[in-house]
Amino acid sequence: MDATSHITLASLAQQVLVGLSRTTILFIVSSGLSLILGVLRIPNLSHGSLYMIGAFVTYSAAVFIGGSTGFWLALIIAPAVVALLSLAVERGLLRFLYDREHLMLLLFTFALTLVFGDLVKLIWGSDYRSLTAPPLLQGSFDLAGLPFPRYNLFLLLLGPLVALGLWLLTNKTKIGKLAKAAAVDREMVAAMGINVSWVFAAVFCIGCFLAGLGGALVAPTQNITQGMDHTIIMEAFLIVIIGGLGNMWGALLGALIFGLTDAIGILVWPQFAIVFPYVAVVVVLVFRPKGLLQSTW
Amino acid sequence: MLEVRGIHTYYGLSHILFDVSLTVNQGEVVCILGRNGAGKSTLMRSIMGLTPPKQGSIIYQGREVTGLKPHLLARRGMGYVPDDRRVFADLTVGENLEVVARPAAGGRGWDKERVYEFFPPLKDIDGRQAGYLSGGEQQMLTIGRALMTNPSFLLLDEPTEGLAPLVVKMLAQQIGRFKDEGLTVLLAEQNQEVALSLGDRGYIIDNGVIRYQGDIQDLRANQEIRRKYLMV
């Protein structure tokens, strides 16, 4: 095939690495979505909006504080702001809807996307923003003759750390274990004297924190705009669906498939690159309609 | 300890319990006998606040608790062992016990070590995922889990259902020891032999209505009523 003739081993390796760093952001966002889906059973459509807010807050915080410090602090501040916002929404509104049917929850989170979208417009206007990474993460280093962006390396190192953190949280902490129990049988957890409502609040907050973190990390790599919420929420839902609803490792696997097919698609057939990840999703769902790994639903 | 006054409980639109009243005194083991579907589990769920009654009231430790959330009832010392052995399947045996642990108000109370002393077979499977246990092991675990919350009043819903005779015997023996521990127990059972050997008093429930109440000796002697309401 003519289109593939320009592919060398080095360019393939480079593209795989770029794909893997994109995977990191997809994984961080999707794992948060999956966590909420698995434990609270809420398909949180506003997850993408929180990601967008995370990106905008990162921009504002980084610019306000200024310099390299500004960027590093913004990476912590933005997810925290998003988590606090989500806590307010959960305690103020969402918790009163837990006993309602899924459609109600879906509509509620859809309403949130509209509110958050307008909130962003109100605060930041409709212009796009762009943020540059601190000098330490700017530029590229040489990878077998091809340049590999330093920021991507940073993402690549961060991904496994976040995965490890999430694993520790769900398997080694009391709140994580209670969340796993409540995901399957919230009534029984309540009957043992645990206030499930607070377990849910904590899990929702952690899930949304991850959306905010994803938004913060993506900020220096693309324009921060209205509409970035729509793209990510679609991708994140597809990832969670092919991985297995509520399964954290499924989110990782799904993000890998999505990120890598996207990256390799760009190399193989640039004009149609956008199609590749969606084809991968279709292929997965044809063979595994319930997702690759066990779903908690 | 507990007084249930004329409760009516529904599942959706279906009316399950009709004007049910019962009393459990401190230190007693009270049995609820009845066929499958008679309303035993619904009664237990009503008391635990899982399916709150629409009418009537529940007084627990001298206070009105009708409509109180389950976790608040649990914190007031109500322990619950469900009839369908709902262990936390994704957690290990040890984790099932640890996550619900609540220290006793006074004295040593129950902790993981003591639960393992009480049900030695659990000790050997501490690290096993609870979803993979046998029926008997799961039942020991759900009882152990309830003990970890250090209850003063324990609701036991059909603990021997569907278990092998040897396991039933062992469980009955251990449940018998709760009395010495100062636990008050409300035990729902289909197994008459177990119920009659453990209880101080008994109630017979049929089609959501209490048909009989009395001392366990009277119930044991009264074959006619048992045949009428309990024979399948």
Contacts between the chains, C-beta under 8 A, distances in Angstrom:
chain1	res1	chain2	res2	distance
A	174	B	98	7.7
A	174	B	99	6.0
A	177	B	91	5.8
A	177	B	95	5.4
A	177	B	98	7.7
A	177	B	99	4.9
A	178	B	99	5.4
A	180	B	88	7.2
A	180	B	90	4.8
A	180	B	91	6.2
A	181	B	88	3.8
A	181	B	90	7.1
A	181	B	91	6.0
A	181	B	96	7.9
A	181	B	99	6.4
A	183	B	90	7.7
A	184	B	88	7.0
A	184	B	89	6.2
A	184	B	90	6.4
A	185	B	86	5.4
A	185	B	88	6.9
A	187	B	50	6.0
A	187	B	70	7.3
A	188	B	82	6.7
A	188	B	86	4.6
A	188	B	88	7.3
A	189	B	88	7.7
A	189	B	100	7.9
A	190	B	50	8.0
A	190	B	69	7.1
A	190	B	70	4.5
A	190	B	71	4.7
A	190	B	74	7.6
A	191	B	48	5.8
A	191	B	50	6.5
A	191	B	70	4.8
A	191	B	71	7.5
A	191	B	74	6.0
A	191	B	80	4.5
A	191	B	82	7.5
A	192	B	71	7.8
A	192	B	74	5.9
A	192	B	80	7.6
A	192	B	100	3.9
A	192	B	145	6.6
A	192	B	146	7.4
A	192	B	149	5.7
A	193	B	71	5.3
A	193	B	74	3.3
A	193	B	75	4.8
A	193	B	100	6.7
A	193	B	102	5.9
A	193	B	149	5.2
A	194	B	71	5.8
A	194	B	74	7.9
A	194	B	99	7.7
A	194	B	100	6.7
A	195	B	71	5.1
A	196	B	71	7.0
